[in-house]
Amino acid sequence: MQIPNNDRHVLALAVESAADSIITFNVRDFPRDYCENLGVAILTPDETAAELASHDLAGVTNAVHEIAHRRRNPSISANDLLV
């Protein structure tokens, strides 16, 4: 299994720093089985958000409200931020 040259450094850094996971939309370039054999999970941002929410829903809810509160130009509601 090959990791594209322009992405190898990302996986190498994750392995060397003992990271648990890489969070990316680009899952195609990081074959899960290959990466998991190296001890690194490959997660999409949506999977990461769901995982965080399953462990600390109140914390994630508070973070979403804080992000929405800080948005000024344009302003956005917490509900719209999640869509």
Residue frames as qw, qx, qy, qz and C-alpha x, y, z in Angstrom:
[[0.000, 0.891, 0.454, 0.000, 0.00, 0.00, 0.00],
 [0.463, 0.206, 0.025, 0.862, 1.38, 3.37, -0.98],
 [0.100, -0.828, -0.325, 0.445, 0.87, 6.73, 0.66],
 [0.494, 0.797, 0.128, 0.324, 1.24, 9.51, -1.94],
 [0.606, 0.155, -0.214, 0.750, 4.58, 11.34, -1.71],
 [0.036, -0.502, 0.045, -0.863, 2.94, 14.63, -0.79],
 [0.683, -0.551, -0.080, -0.472, 1.22, 12.98, 2.22],
 [0.813, 0.001, -0.510, 0.280, 3.94, 10.70, 3.58],
 [0.227, 0.318, -0.447, 0.805, 5.31, 13.37, 5.88],
 [0.554, -0.411, 0.043, -0.722, 1.91, 13.66, 7.57],
 [0.937, -0.206, -0.251, -0.126, 1.81, 9.97, 8.45],
 [0.676, 0.214, -0.451, 0.543, 5.52, 9.97, 9.39],
 [0.056, -0.432, 0.336, -0.835, 4.98, 12.86, 11.80],
 [0.757, -0.367, -0.046, -0.539, 1.95, 11.15, 13.33],
 [0.926, -0.059, -0.348, 0.134, 3.94, 7.95, 13.90],
 [0.519, 0.294, -0.409, 0.690, 7.04, 9.74, 15.26],
 [0.180, -0.383, 0.292, -0.858, 5.00, 11.90, 17.63],
 [0.063, -0.178, -0.949, 0.254, 2.90, 8.94, 18.80],
 [0.425, 0.038, -0.009, -0.904, -0.30, 10.65, 17.65],
 [0.494, 0.174, 0.796, -0.302, -3.46, 8.60, 18.06],
 [0.523, 0.608, 0.596, 0.037, -5.02, 9.82, 14.85],
 [0.147, -0.070, 0.349, 0.923, -4.92, 11.98, 11.75],
 [0.325, 0.652, 0.551, -0.408, -8.05, 14.03, 11.13],
 [0.064, -0.293, 0.522, 0.799, -8.56, 14.68, 7.43],
 [0.697, 0.454, 0.143, -0.537, -11.13, 14.93, 4.67],
 [0.481, 0.594, -0.593, -0.252, -8.51, 13.21, 2.49],
 [0.760, -0.281, 0.551, -0.200, -9.11, 9.65, 3.72],
 [0.885, 0.460, -0.021, -0.064, -8.47, 8.24, 0.24],
 [0.463, 0.696, -0.479, 0.267, -4.74, 8.96, 0.54],
 [0.172, -0.462, 0.741, -0.456, -4.47, 7.36, 4.00],
 [0.683, -0.099, -0.667, -0.282, -5.60, 3.72, 3.80],
 [0.617, -0.606, 0.178, -0.470, -7.09, 2.95, 7.21],
 [0.983, -0.164, -0.047, 0.063, -5.74, -0.60, 7.52],
 [0.684, 0.399, -0.223, 0.569, -2.21, 0.49, 6.62],
 [0.032, -0.649, 0.262, -0.714, -2.25, 3.45, 9.00],
 [0.762, -0.518, 0.088, -0.380, -3.87, 1.50, 11.84],
 [0.944, 0.015, -0.193, 0.265, -1.08, -1.10, 11.56],
 [0.446, 0.393, -0.278, 0.754, 1.25, 1.80, 12.37],
 [0.311, -0.421, -0.626, 0.577, -0.91, 2.78, 15.35],
 [0.068, 0.216, 0.000, -0.974, -2.58, 5.79, 13.74],
 [0.331, 0.573, 0.738, -0.134, -6.33, 6.00, 13.20],
 [0.075, 0.103, 0.395, 0.910, -7.62, 7.95, 10.21],
 [0.073, 0.613, 0.698, -0.363, -10.73, 9.99, 11.02],
 [0.137, 0.602, 0.389, 0.684, -12.84, 12.48, 9.12],
 [0.057, -0.227, 0.299, -0.925, -13.78, 15.71, 10.87],
 [0.676, -0.287, -0.207, -0.646, -17.37, 14.42, 11.16],
 [0.821, -0.148, -0.541, 0.103, -16.19, 11.18, 12.79],
 [0.386, 0.120, -0.484, 0.776, -14.06, 13.20, 15.18],
 [0.320, -0.286, 0.102, -0.898, -16.96, 15.46, 16.14],
 [0.805, -0.257, -0.354, -0.401, -19.22, 12.46, 16.72],
 [0.729, -0.042, -0.566, 0.381, -16.56, 10.77, 18.85],
 [0.143, 0.190, -0.386, 0.891, -16.03, 13.91, 20.92],
 [0.523, -0.290, -0.065, -0.799, -19.78, 14.36, 21.37],
 [0.821, -0.206, -0.510, -0.149, -20.18, 10.76, 22.51],
 [0.618, -0.081, -0.531, 0.575, -17.67, 11.42, 25.32],
 [0.193, -0.388, -0.348, 0.831, -18.58, 15.00, 26.27],
 [0.157, 0.659, 0.620, 0.395, -21.79, 16.26, 24.68],
 [0.215, -0.918, -0.256, 0.214, -22.00, 19.24, 27.04],
 [0.435, -0.540, 0.296, 0.657, -18.44, 20.28, 26.20],
 [0.324, 0.199, 0.645, 0.663, -19.06, 20.04, 22.46],
 [0.002, 0.812, 0.560, 0.165, -22.34, 21.94, 22.80],
 [0.313, -0.852, -0.068, 0.415, -20.61, 24.69, 24.76],
 [0.435, -0.288, 0.460, 0.719, -17.81, 24.88, 22.18],
 [0.241, 0.482, 0.660, 0.524, -20.29, 25.22, 19.29],
 [0.122, -0.912, -0.391, 0.015, -22.13, 28.01, 21.11],
 [0.418, -0.701, 0.138, 0.561, -18.83, 29.78, 21.85],
 [0.406, 0.014, 0.572, 0.712, -17.72, 29.55, 18.21],
 [0.104, 0.696, 0.604, 0.375, -21.08, 30.93, 17.05],
 [0.283, -0.890, -0.248, 0.260, -20.90, 33.71, 19.64],
 [0.435, -0.537, 0.285, 0.665, -17.45, 34.80, 18.39],
 [0.401, 0.335, 0.607, 0.599, -18.48, 34.90, 14.72],
 [0.021, 0.621, 0.219, -0.752, -19.08, 38.49, 13.75],
 [0.372, 0.641, -0.230, -0.630, -18.80, 38.89, 10.01],
 [0.492, -0.412, -0.292, -0.710, -21.05, 37.27, 9.16],
 [0.428, -0.267, 0.651, -0.567, -22.71, 36.39, 12.43],
 [0.567, 0.013, -0.760, -0.318, -24.15, 32.89, 12.68],
 [0.742, -0.422, 0.196, -0.482, -26.34, 30.95, 15.08],
 [0.379, -0.377, 0.842, -0.072, -25.15, 27.74, 16.72],
 [0.751, 0.315, 0.548, -0.191, -27.79, 25.81, 14.78],
 [0.610, 0.777, -0.085, -0.129, -26.68, 27.29, 11.46],
 [0.055, -0.726, 0.684, 0.038, -23.06, 26.56, 12.31],
 [0.552, -0.161, 0.813, -0.090, -23.90, 22.87, 12.56],
 [0.759, 0.523, 0.292, -0.254, -25.61, 22.66, 9.18]]
